[in-house]
Amino acid sequence: MLRVKETMAITMIDPVNVAAKAFEESHLLAKLRKIVVVARIFDGQEETCSILHSVAQFDLGDSVTYQQVKADYENVREAIIRDGTNFSWVLFPSAEKPN
């Protein structure tokens, strides 16, 4: 059975850029439109080989995925606009929310 080993970072959050641009104009959406996801089989800590499992384009055609990514982006964007760069509580709910 395959499972995800770790999360995938797609882009850094640039607060100035994110605050200035809606999702449809964002650097994130531009990258997601071009991203190719490569899955490999983890064979152990030694990393003596890397077995290719699959290659796929990120599917933005799925409206559920598109709307979820957009909602997440807009949530972070609103937090940046409202709270400046102190928005870790949005990404990490256990963090203390600013007053």
DSSP file (Angstrom, degrees, kcal/mol; ACC not computed):
  #  RESIDUE AA STRUCTURE BP1 BP2  ACC     N-H-->O    O-->H-N    N-H-->O    O-->H-N    TCO  KAPPA ALPHA  PHI   PSI    X-CA   Y-CA   Z-CA
    1    1 A M              0   0    0      0, 0.0     2,-0.2     0, 0.0     0, 0.0   0.000 360.0 360.0 360.0 131.5    0.0    0.0    0.0
    2    2 A L        +     0   0    0     39,-0.0     2,-0.3     0, 0.0    39,-0.0  -0.613 360.0 174.1 -87.2 148.2    1.3    3.4   -0.9
    3    3 A R        -     0   0    0     -2,-0.2     2,-0.3     0, 0.0     0, 0.0  -0.976  38.8 -91.4-147.8 160.2    1.1    6.4    1.4
    4    4 A V        -     0   0    0     -2,-0.3     3,-0.1     1,-0.2     0, 0.0  -0.559  29.3-167.9 -74.6 131.4    2.4   10.0    1.4
    5    5 A K        -     0   0    0     -2,-0.3     2,-0.3     1,-0.3    -1,-0.2   0.851  66.1  -8.5 -87.6 -38.9    5.8   10.3    3.1
    6    6 A E  S    S-     0   0    0      0, 0.0    -1,-0.3     0, 0.0     2,-0.0  -0.973  75.7 -90.2-154.6 164.7    5.9   14.1    3.4
    7    7 A T        -     0   0    0     -2,-0.3     2,-0.5    -3,-0.1    -2,-0.0  -0.294  37.5-125.9 -75.2 165.4    4.2   17.3    2.4
    8    8 A M        -     0   0    0     -2,-0.0     2,-0.5     0, 0.0    -1,-0.0  -0.963  10.9-145.9-118.7 122.9    5.1   19.1   -0.8
    9    9 A A        +     0   0    0     -2,-0.5     3,-0.1     1,-0.2     0, 0.0  -0.758  18.7 176.4 -85.9 128.3    6.0   22.8   -0.8
   10   10 A I        -     0   0    0     -2,-0.5     2,-0.3     1,-0.4    -1,-0.2   0.827  62.4 -14.7-100.3 -42.3    4.8   24.5   -4.0
   11   11 A T        -     0   0    0     20,-0.0    -1,-0.4     0, 0.0     2,-0.1  -0.988  66.3-104.8-157.9 156.1    5.8   28.2   -3.3
   12   12 A M        -     0   0    0     -2,-0.3     2,-0.8    -3,-0.1    16,-0.0  -0.480  40.5-110.7 -77.1 155.4    6.9   30.5   -0.6
   13   13 A I        -     0   0    0     -2,-0.1     3,-0.1     4,-0.0    -1,-0.1  -0.821  28.4-168.1 -90.8 113.7    4.3   33.0    0.8
   14   14 A D     >  -     0   0    0     -2,-0.8     4,-2.9     1,-0.2     5,-0.3  -0.884   8.2-158.2 -98.5 103.1    5.4   36.5   -0.2
   15   15 A P  H  > S+     0   0    0      0, 0.0     4,-2.4     0, 0.0     5,-0.2   0.837  88.3  50.7 -55.5 -38.2    3.1   38.6    2.0
   16   16 A V  H  > S+     0   0    0      2,-0.2     4,-1.4     1,-0.2     5,-0.1   0.938 115.2  42.4 -65.4 -45.9    3.3   41.7   -0.2
   17   17 A N  H  > S+     0   0    0     -3,-0.2     4,-1.4     2,-0.2    -1,-0.2   0.913 115.3  48.9 -66.9 -44.1    2.5   39.8   -3.4
   18   18 A V  H  < S+     0   0    0     -4,-2.9     3,-0.4     1,-0.2    -2,-0.2   0.913 111.0  49.9 -64.6 -43.0   -0.3   37.7   -1.8
   19   19 A A  H  < S+     0   0    0     -4,-2.4    -1,-0.2    -5,-0.3    -2,-0.2   0.838 113.8  47.2 -63.4 -31.9   -2.0   40.8   -0.3
   20   20 A A  H  < S+     0   0    0     -4,-1.4     2,-0.4    -5,-0.2    -1,-0.2   0.704 108.5  58.1 -83.8 -20.6   -1.9   42.6   -3.6
   21   21 A K  S  < S-     0   0    0     -4,-1.4    -1,-0.1    -3,-0.4     6,-0.1  -0.932  70.2-136.0-124.7 132.0   -3.2   39.8   -5.8
   22   22 A A    >   -     0   0    0     -2,-0.4     3,-1.7     1,-0.1     4,-0.4  -0.298  43.5 -96.8 -68.4 164.2   -6.4   37.8   -5.8
   23   23 A F  G >  S+     0   0    0      1,-0.3     3,-1.7     2,-0.2     6,-0.4   0.874 122.8  59.5 -53.6 -43.1   -6.1   34.0   -6.4
   24   24 A E  G 3  S+     0   0    0      1,-0.3    -1,-0.3     5,-0.1    46,-0.0   0.713 113.8  37.7 -62.9 -20.3   -6.8   34.3  -10.1
   25   25 A E  G <  S+     0   0    0     -3,-1.7    -1,-0.3     4,-0.0    -2,-0.2   0.279  96.3 124.4-108.9   7.2   -3.8   36.6  -10.6
   26   26 A S    <>  -     0   0    0     -3,-1.7     4,-1.8    -4,-0.4     5,-0.1  -0.257  68.4-130.2 -79.6 155.6   -1.5   34.8   -8.0
   27   27 A H  H  > S+     0   0    0      2,-0.2     4,-2.2     1,-0.2     5,-0.2   0.846 110.2  59.5 -63.3 -36.7    1.9   33.3   -8.4
   28   28 A L  H  > S+     0   0    0      2,-0.2     4,-2.6     1,-0.2     5,-0.2   0.940 105.4  45.7 -60.1 -49.4    0.5   30.2   -6.7
   29   29 A L  H  > S+     0   0    0     -6,-0.4     4,-1.9     1,-0.2    -1,-0.2   0.901 110.6  54.2 -63.2 -40.3   -2.2   29.6   -9.4
   30   30 A A  H  X S+     0   0    0     -4,-1.8     4,-0.5     1,-0.2    -1,-0.2   0.911 111.9  44.8 -59.4 -42.2    0.4   30.2  -12.2
   31   31 A K  H >X S+     0   0    0     -4,-2.2     4,-1.3     1,-0.2     3,-1.2   0.903 110.2  53.9 -68.9 -40.7    2.6   27.5  -10.7
   32   32 A L  H 3< S+     0   0    0     -4,-2.6    26,-0.2     1,-0.3    -1,-0.2   0.830 101.9  59.3 -64.5 -30.4   -0.2   25.1  -10.2
   33   33 A R  H 3< S+     0   0    0     -4,-1.9    -1,-0.3     1,-0.2    -2,-0.2   0.732 116.7  33.2 -68.0 -20.7   -1.2   25.4  -13.8
   34   34 A K  H << S+     0   0    0     -3,-1.2    -2,-0.2    -4,-0.5    -1,-0.2   0.518  90.0 121.5-110.5  -8.8    2.3   24.2  -14.8
   35   35 A I     <  -     0   0    0     -4,-1.3    23,-1.7    -3,-0.1     2,-0.5  -0.278  41.0-163.6 -70.3 140.4    3.2   21.7  -12.0
   36   36 A V  E     -A   57   0A   0     21,-0.2     2,-0.5     2,-0.0    21,-0.2  -0.990  12.6-146.2-118.0 127.1    4.0   18.1  -12.7
   37   37 A V  E     -A   56   0A   0     19,-3.7    19,-2.4    -2,-0.5     2,-0.5  -0.836  11.1-165.1 -99.4 124.9    3.8   15.8   -9.7
   38   38 A V  E     -A   55   0A   0     -2,-0.5     2,-0.5    17,-0.2    17,-0.2  -0.943   2.8-162.2-112.0 122.4    6.3   12.9   -9.6
   39   39 A A  E     -A   54   0A   0     15,-3.0    14,-3.0    -2,-0.5    15,-1.6  -0.881  10.7-178.4-105.5 133.2    5.7   10.1   -7.2
   40   40 A R  E     -A   52   0A   0     -2,-0.5     2,-0.6    12,-0.3    12,-0.2  -0.909  31.1-109.2-127.6 158.0    8.5    7.7   -6.3
   41   41 A I  E     -A   51   0A   0     10,-3.0    10,-0.9    -2,-0.3     2,-0.5  -0.767  29.3-133.0 -89.3 123.3    8.6    4.7   -4.0
   42   42 A F        -     0   0    0     -2,-0.6     3,-0.1     1,-0.1     8,-0.1  -0.649  23.7-177.4 -77.2 121.3   10.6    5.3   -0.9
   43   43 A D        -     0   0    0     -2,-0.5     2,-0.2     1,-0.4     3,-0.1   0.365  52.2 -65.3-106.4   3.7   13.0    2.4   -0.5
   44   44 A G    >   -     0   0    0      1,-0.1     3,-1.3     2,-0.1    -1,-0.4  -0.601  58.1 -67.7 132.3 166.8   14.6    3.3    2.8
   45   45 A Q  T 3  S+     0   0    0      1,-0.3    -1,-0.1    -2,-0.2    -2,-0.0   0.762 120.9  66.3 -61.5 -27.4   16.9    5.8    4.5
   46   46 A E  T 3  S-     0   0    0     -3,-0.1    -1,-0.3     1,-0.1    -2,-0.1   0.786  85.7-154.2 -67.5 -26.3   19.9    4.7    2.4
   47   47 A E    <   +     0   0    0     -3,-1.3    -2,-0.1     1,-0.1    -1,-0.1   0.897  34.8 156.0  51.8  45.6   18.3    6.0   -0.8
   48   48 A T        +     0   0    0      1,-0.1     2,-0.3    -5,-0.1    -1,-0.1   0.704  66.7   9.4 -75.2 -19.3   20.3    3.6   -2.9
   49   49 A C        -     0   0    0     -5,-0.1     2,-0.4     2,-0.0    -6,-0.4  -0.970  62.9-143.0-151.7 166.7   17.7    3.7   -5.6
   50   50 A S        -     0   0    0     -2,-0.3     2,-0.6    -8,-0.1    -8,-0.1  -0.935  14.7-158.0-137.7 111.8   14.6    5.7   -6.6
   51   51 A I  E     -A   41   0A   0    -10,-0.9   -10,-3.0    -2,-0.4     2,-0.4  -0.802  17.5-132.0 -96.2 121.5   11.7    3.8   -8.2
   52   52 A L  E     +A   40   0A   0     -2,-0.6   -12,-0.3   -12,-0.2     3,-0.1  -0.570  27.3 175.4 -72.9 125.3    9.4    6.0  -10.3
   53   53 A H  E     -     0   0A   0    -14,-3.0     2,-0.3    -2,-0.4   -13,-0.2   0.868  58.2 -28.4 -95.3 -51.0    5.7    5.2   -9.4
   54   54 A S  E     -A   39   0A   0    -15,-1.6   -15,-3.0     2,-0.0     2,-0.4  -0.992  42.4-145.1-163.7 162.6    3.8    7.8  -11.4
   55   55 A V  E     +A   38   0A   0     -2,-0.3     2,-0.3   -17,-0.2   -17,-0.2  -1.000  28.3 163.1-135.3 133.1    3.9   11.2  -13.1
   56   56 A A  E     -A   37   0A   0    -19,-2.4   -19,-3.7    -2,-0.4     2,-0.3  -0.998  37.7-116.2-151.0 150.4    0.8   13.5  -13.3
   57   57 A Q  E     -A   36   0A   0     -2,-0.3   -21,-0.2   -21,-0.2     2,-0.2  -0.671  47.5-100.5 -80.7 141.6   -0.2   17.0  -14.0
   58   58 A F        -     0   0    0    -23,-1.7     2,-1.1    -2,-0.3     3,-0.1  -0.472  40.0-126.4 -62.6 130.9   -1.9   18.7  -11.0
   59   59 A D    >   +     0   0    0     -2,-0.2     3,-0.5     1,-0.2     7,-0.1  -0.676  44.1 159.3 -92.8  94.0   -5.6   18.6  -11.8
   60   60 A L  T 3   +     0   0    0     -2,-1.1    -1,-0.2     1,-0.2     6,-0.1   0.500  66.7  79.5 -85.6  -4.8   -7.1   22.1  -11.6
   61   61 A G  T 3  S+     0   0    0     -3,-0.1     2,-0.8     4,-0.1    -1,-0.2   0.698  70.3  91.3 -72.9 -19.6  -10.0   20.9  -13.7
   62   62 A D  S <> S-     0   0    0     -3,-0.5     4,-2.5     1,-0.2     3,-0.2  -0.694  70.7-154.9 -77.5 111.4  -11.5   19.3  -10.7
   63   63 A S  H  > S+     0   0    0     -2,-0.8     4,-2.5     1,-0.2     5,-0.2   0.804  90.4  56.3 -63.1 -30.2  -13.7   22.1   -9.3
   64   64 A V  H  > S+     0   0    0      2,-0.2     4,-2.0     1,-0.2    -1,-0.2   0.942 111.0  43.3 -66.1 -46.5  -13.6   20.8   -5.8
   65   65 A T  H  > S+     0   0    0      2,-0.2     4,-2.6    -3,-0.2     5,-0.2   0.932 114.5  50.5 -63.1 -46.6   -9.8   20.9   -5.7
   66   66 A Y  H  X S+     0   0    0     -4,-2.5     4,-2.6     1,-0.2    -2,-0.2   0.931 111.9  46.9 -58.1 -48.1   -9.8   24.4   -7.4
   67   67 A Q  H  X S+     0   0    0     -4,-2.5     4,-2.5     1,-0.2    -1,-0.2   0.860 112.3  50.3 -65.5 -35.8  -12.3   25.8   -4.9
   68   68 A Q  H  X S+     0   0    0     -4,-2.0     4,-2.4     2,-0.2    -1,-0.2   0.927 112.5  45.7 -68.2 -44.7  -10.4   24.4   -1.9
   69   69 A V  H  X S+     0   0    0     -4,-2.6     4,-2.5     2,-0.2    -2,-0.2   0.920 114.5  49.1 -63.7 -43.1   -7.0   25.8   -3.1
   70   70 A K  H  X S+     0   0    0     -4,-2.6     4,-2.8    -5,-0.2     5,-0.2   0.923 110.9  49.6 -61.6 -45.1   -8.7   29.1   -3.8
   71   71 A A  H  X S+     0   0    0     -4,-2.5     4,-2.1     2,-0.2    -2,-0.2   0.900 111.3  49.1 -62.5 -41.5  -10.4   29.2   -0.4
   72   72 A D  H  X S+     0   0    0     -4,-2.4     4,-2.2     2,-0.2    -1,-0.2   0.929 112.5  48.1 -63.1 -45.1   -7.1   28.4    1.4
   73   73 A Y  H  X S+     0   0    0     -4,-2.5     4,-2.8     1,-0.2    -2,-0.2   0.937 112.8  47.5 -60.6 -47.7   -5.3   31.1   -0.6
   74   74 A E  H  X S+     0   0    0     -4,-2.8     4,-2.7     1,-0.2    -1,-0.2   0.845 108.9  55.2 -65.7 -33.2   -8.0   33.7    0.2
   75   75 A N  H  X S+     0   0    0     -4,-2.1     4,-1.8    -5,-0.2    -1,-0.2   0.937 112.4  42.2 -62.8 -47.0   -8.0   32.7    3.9
   76   76 A V  H  X S+     0   0    0     -4,-2.2     4,-2.4     2,-0.2    -2,-0.2   0.907 114.0  53.0 -65.1 -42.3   -4.2   33.4    4.1
   77   77 A R  H  X S+     0   0    0     -4,-2.8     4,-2.5     1,-0.2    -2,-0.2   0.927 108.7  48.5 -60.1 -46.8   -4.6   36.6    2.0
   78   78 A E  H  X S+     0   0    0     -4,-2.7     4,-2.5     1,-0.2    -1,-0.2   0.890 111.1  51.3 -61.6 -39.2   -7.3   38.0    4.3
   79   79 A A  H  X S+     0   0    0     -4,-1.8     4,-3.5     2,-0.2     5,-0.3   0.897 110.1  49.0 -65.5 -40.3   -5.1   37.2    7.3
   80   80 A I  H  X S+     0   0    0     -4,-2.4     4,-2.0     2,-0.2    -2,-0.2   0.932 113.4  46.4 -64.1 -45.6   -2.1   39.0    5.8
   81   81 A I  H  < S+     0   0    0     -4,-2.5    -2,-0.2    -5,-0.2    -1,-0.2   0.914 121.8  37.4 -62.4 -43.0   -4.3   42.0    4.9
   82   82 A R  H  < S+     0   0    0     -4,-2.5    -2,-0.2    -5,-0.2    -1,-0.2   0.905 133.8  20.3 -76.1 -43.9   -5.8   42.1    8.4
   83   83 A D  H >< S-     0   0    0     -4,-3.5     3,-1.2     1,-0.4    -3,-0.2   0.335  93.1-133.8-114.2   5.4   -2.9   41.1   10.6
   84   84 A G  T 3< S-     0   0    0     -4,-2.0    -1,-0.4    -5,-0.3    -2,-0.1  -0.525  72.7 -25.4  72.4-143.0    0.2   41.8    8.5
   85   85 A T  T 3  S+     0   0    0     -2,-0.2     2,-1.5     1,-0.2    -1,-0.2   0.417 114.5  96.7 -88.2   3.7    2.8   39.0    8.5
   86   86 A N    <   +     0   0    0     -3,-1.2    -1,-0.2     1,-0.2     3,-0.2  -0.525  46.2 120.1 -88.8  69.1    1.6   37.6   11.8
   87   87 A F    >>  +     0   0    0     -2,-1.5     3,-1.7     1,-0.1     4,-1.0   0.136  22.6 115.8-120.1  18.9   -0.6   35.0   10.3
   88   88 A S  H 3> S+     0   0    0      1,-0.3     4,-3.0     2,-0.2     7,-0.3   0.796  70.1  67.2 -61.3 -26.9    0.9   31.7   11.6
   89   89 A W  H 34 S+     0   0    0      7,-0.2    -1,-0.3     1,-0.2     6,-0.1   0.764  97.0  54.9 -65.3 -23.7   -2.4   31.1   13.5
   90   90 A V  H <4 S+     0   0    0     -3,-1.7    -1,-0.2     1,-0.1    -2,-0.2   0.917 116.4  35.4 -72.6 -43.8   -4.1   30.6   10.1
   91   91 A L  H  < S+     0   0    0     -4,-1.0    -2,-0.2     1,-0.3    -1,-0.1   0.810 129.6  34.6 -79.3 -31.4   -1.7   27.9    9.0
   92   92 A F  S >< S-     0   0    0     -4,-3.0     3,-3.1    -5,-0.2    -1,-0.3  -0.824  70.2-166.0-127.4  90.4   -1.2   26.4   12.4
   93   93 A P  T 3  S+     0   0    0      0, 0.0     4,-0.1     0, 0.0    -1,-0.1   0.694  86.1  63.4 -53.4 -22.4   -4.5   26.5   14.4
   94   94 A S  T 3  S+     0   0    0      2,-0.1    -5,-0.1     3,-0.0     3,-0.1   0.653  84.0  99.0 -78.3 -12.6   -2.7   25.7   17.6
   95   95 A A  S <  S-     0   0    0     -3,-3.1     2,-0.3    -7,-0.3     0, 0.0  -0.346  91.1 -92.4 -69.6 155.6   -0.8   29.0   17.4
   96   96 A E        -     0   0    0      1,-0.1    -7,-0.2    -2,-0.0    -1,-0.1  -0.540  37.5-130.9 -74.4 128.2   -2.0   31.9   19.4
   97   97 A K        -     0   0    0     -2,-0.3   -10,-0.1    -4,-0.1    -1,-0.1  -0.618  25.8-115.6 -78.1 132.5   -4.4   34.2   17.4
   98   98 A P              0   0    0      0, 0.0    -1,-0.1     0, 0.0   -15,-0.0  -0.304 360.0 360.0 -66.8 153.7   -3.5   37.9   17.6
   99   99 A N              0   0    0      0, 0.0    -2,-0.0     0, 0.0     0, 0.0   0.460 360.0 360.0 -80.5 360.0   -6.0   40.2   19.3
